[in-house]
Amino acid sequence: MGYVEVKIKEDIAFVSIKRPRGNLINRTLLRDLNKALSKIDVSVIKGLIITGSGSTFSNGGDLKEVARLTCNNAKDFSKLGQETFLQLSRIDRPCIAAINGTAIGPGLELALACDIRLATPNAVFQHPEKAIGLYPCFGGSVRLTKIIGRAAANKLINSSRRLTAAEAHQEGLIDYIVDEKNLLFEAQRAIHTDEVSKPKFRKEDFMEEREAFARCFSDIDLRRKLRKIAKI
């Protein structure tokens, strides 16, 4: 289904992000993910594993699309991502992020929407938005605070620091580091053996983040900067 492929094997749904050149997240991919998730019959599965095709989980958002946003539509863009990831987090089964490679920006936000996160040793994690004048927009700031605490979350977001898998594990951002060849096997095992406690979020919990993201686009200089970076 477009940029998202779902395969049911035995009692597990495997959801793969398959957008060429880095699995960059844009509106089309979000809508594809939304549709794919809505079609999964949870009564026939014991869990869901989401991963990225190729050598990366997701290199982030599609900057060419982001650079075209305005104050008028940035909020809707943020809302689409927030509600799609909220749909994932509300699935009444364990949701596992099998992180193969980079999880940057919205890619990290996707991983944070899952209940358990496994990563390969070479995985890299980052919220780079502040470095270019933006703010996480798909629920990342809210979930990150819930997972690692407000002080650590603010530090990670404000610094735009990149974390290795080992550093991310130490921070509590990910649960396990596993060899790439064992990533999916260990993800399946986590479904059957790990206890999952799903945090309960409401749409209203993400409103402040959405407003903060939209305000960024009132800055004309920032919009020019984004277009220059995106080369549009």
C-alpha angles and dihedrals in degrees: 000000000000110000094352127067124192124195125178112212116181102312101338132087113219111202115191126191105218112179113138120245103030107335090265110190118238136154094277093052091048092052091047090051091048092053093044093052093047091056096053112106102219091193090074099045136067095202150343131243121198122194141153126254119244121006099327139063093208131322090211137261127344100261093194089062094042091050090059094055122112134193087267098058105022091085092054090048091053092045092053092055094042094051093045092052090043088056089054093049092050096057106122094232134069110283115204127195109211099196113202108180125327127016105184130171109319088012089061090045089056091053091048090056089064124085098231129024124205121181140185118244092254094053119126127203129197145155098206097168098104091054089067097036100265137108133226107275111181099067097283097127092052096045094042090055090050093049104042104013133262098276095049092043093051091048093051094046097043094046096044085215120174116232127205118222090260092051092046090051091049090051091051092245093124130030104212141016112210137170114268093242090057098040099104093037091054091044090055091047091052089057091057100038112027123084111231126207110190115211111226113234129178126208087247091062090071099046096095091052090049092051092048091052093048092050090060089070094060085077107089092193090055092051090052090048092051092050090050092050091046091046095230 
